[in-house]
Amino acid sequence: MRAAVVHDFSKHALTEDPVQAIRELGGADAAISVAVAPKAFEQAFGSLRRGGRLVFVALPAENTVPVPIFETVLNGITIIGLFRLHAAGRTRVVRETRRLDEVNESTSASNR
């Protein structure tokens, strides 16, 4: 979740509840789920404030994501795929070939 970040922090999900931490800050306007684990989708959805957007980048192998329909509708949550944003010209693809031992440097460079 690092595109135009207003509030940047990290929580260790094994020792702290990241959803609760984000909710305490007022909830997220948008959550971008890049992990395929069902828990990641659940946490991304749970962190959203009313009117928030959940963007799927990665998709689960099971081809399903349980979504609480009442919370989605009543809170005005929008769920979209990255491809829709890309087609609208709101994203850009940056492709670079790097060695595996440069992974930390490459993620730092993409956040600039």
N, C-alpha and C positions, 0 to 999 in steps of 0.2 A: 504494500500500500504506500507508494511513494511518488505519485504524480501530483505536483502542486500541494505538497503537504503543508498544512497549517500548524498542526500539532504533531511533533515527531517524538515518539518515545517507544520503549520496548518493555515487554513483560515476559518473564519466563513462565510459559503456560503450565509447566509441571508444578510450580510453586505458587503461582498467582493466577487469578481468573482474568484473562485479558478482556473478555467481554464486559465484566463488571468495571474494570478500570476505564474503559472507553465510555461506558454509560455514565460513570461518575463525572466525566468531562462534558457530558451533554449528548453523547452518542455521535456516531460518524455520519457525515453527509453522504459519503460513498465508501463502499468497501470493495476491494478488488481481490477476488479469490484466485490465486495462482496455484494452489495446491489441489491435488486430486482426492485427498482424504475427506470423507464425509464430515468429520469433526471440523475441518477448516471451513467448509461451507456453512455449517451450523454456527460457528463463532462469527463469521463474517456477517451473516444475517442478523444474529443477536446483537451485534454492536451498532446496528443502524438506528438513527433517530427517525422520528416521524417524517415521511417524505423522502427518506434515503434511497440510494440506488445501490444495488448489488450487481457488480460486473463479473461475469464468469470469463476467465481467461482459459484456465485448464478445465477439463471436463472429467467427471468420475467414470471409471471403467464400467461401473454397474449401470450406467446410463440413466440413473435416477438420483434426484436430490429431494429429500423430504422437506417441504416448505409448509409452514403453518399458514393455511389459507386465510383464516380470520385476521391474524396479525398483519399479513401482507396487505389485505384489502383495507382494513380499518385504519392502518397506519400509512396508507398511500405509498407502500414500498414498490419500487420499480426494479425488475430483474431483467438485465440485458446481457447480451454476449459481446465480447470484445470486437467481433467482426462487424457488428452494427456500428460501433464507434469508429472503427477504421474506415468503413465505407463512407461515413459522413465526413472524413478528413480530420477527425479529432485525435488521431494518434499518428505516430510515425514509427517505422521499423528501423532499428539500428542493428546491423549485422556485422560482427567482427569475429575473426578466427583467433582464438587464444589457446595457449597451452593450459593444461589442467592446473599447474602450479601457479597460474596467474589469476585464478578465479576471484580471489579477494580484491585484487586491484581492478578487475573488470567491473565488478559490481559497484565499487566506489566511483569509478569513472562514469558509470551510467547515471549516477545520482547527482551529477554536477549540472 
